[in-house]
Amino acid sequence: MSLVDEVLSKLTLSHETAVKIKSLLQSEMVKGLERDSGSTLKMLPTYVHDIPNGTEEGDFLAIDLGGTNFRVLKISLKDRKYKQVEKKIELPLEIITDTQQTLFGHLADVVTEFIKDNKISATLPLGFTFSFPVKQRSLTSGLLITWTKKFTAEGAVGKDIVELLKAAFDEKQVKVDVVGLVNDTTGTMMACALTDFNCHVGVILGTGTNACYMEQIENIPKWTGDKNQKQVIINMEWGAFGDATSGDPQEAGALAEIRTEFDKELDVSSPNAGKQRYEKMISGMYLGELVRLVLVQLTKKGLIFNGLASDELLTRNVFDTSFISNVEDLSNSDHSKTREGLSKLKLNFASEDLDIVLKVCQAVSRRGARLAAAGVAAVVEKIKKVDDCVVAVDGSVFQKHPTFSGIMKETLNELLPGNKIQLKRAEDGSGRGAALVAAVAVRMKGKL
Ligand code: BGC
């Protein structure tokens, strides 16, 4: 084995380990459904009990907060079809890392402008996609458990997110009627279920990662809501699988066997050390940084770039996931995109280095895709739908990375041979799904 391959072998996820992770995930799922503490999977009931039945119609507002962009949408629903207008803005880091007042005040400004620009005079029912762990108390209220991804806005953890949003709107004297608070996974599943009745799972593989699925109430001992309901969508918050439960970021956790020095280094220098460990191995916010850390080690060992690291290569988060996608793109067989990316980092590279960079990207993204597939396999097997299940998937990593979805499929076949699981690209689940949750909520209240 070459010295480079020796380093990369640390990122291999063997069949045996993938099987083990699948079953560990399943036992954490059961524990998380039993009670609020004691599992790294929070298994949060969403209060969404029904998927759309196709009769939903009307005009709705949806707002979507959780990734790189904030979006406001007006969605008109009729006959299982959507018409929509939307506004998308990139949220500056200063806004998402300041205070909750700054964050929600900014969102209220954007929504107010949208309402004005689109001449919306009625107070439309609003679906709020909020893609963070929230302990919901009803469909329209929920306490933020912790921020994830790049968000750290002070004063929001432990508070009711819908109240914070309403307070910000009140300040601007804009009336909103929040009828549904949803996670992006739930939105994605709902959007897909509008046309695929056998869609039982929703997955996000974007900036962050997570999954939700429809669970039977009888399997949720901790359920304190309406006992007459038969089922409810559970937001798993699977990104936290393997986390340090003691609060000590050094604690080994369930993923100890496969966490490499790269994962550990990434974790300690992140704003949420010890948390979201599964997410940190899979999602778009982190894959580029993992690639960088591997390249730095290879450089220090003198195996690449002539042993010379530029200041840029030593700078955190210089690669985003699009760099990995470009390097691995089939149209990049001449490495032209790799050359372009590396030149920006002022690195001197030989042509053999370009092959190594490709191998590093492949190793990091392959591990991420295999881990994500182990998660999907765990969920679908738990709900006994291996023979017929559509899994709705949204997010930039799944949509844009050239091989991620293919490797997931291949791994699913390896873990559940003969399965009939379909990974279905759900376009804009978080926006449309919020409107759908709002629509179902309005239908259930008999308002339509
Ligand atoms: C959040 C989840 C979300 C996922 C994908 C994670 O960091 O905790 O709530 O669904 O990212 O956006």
Residues whose N, C-alpha, C, O or C-beta is under 5 A from the ligand:
A	BS01	BGC	G66 S131 F132 P133 T148 K149 D184 T185 I204 G208 T209 N210 G239
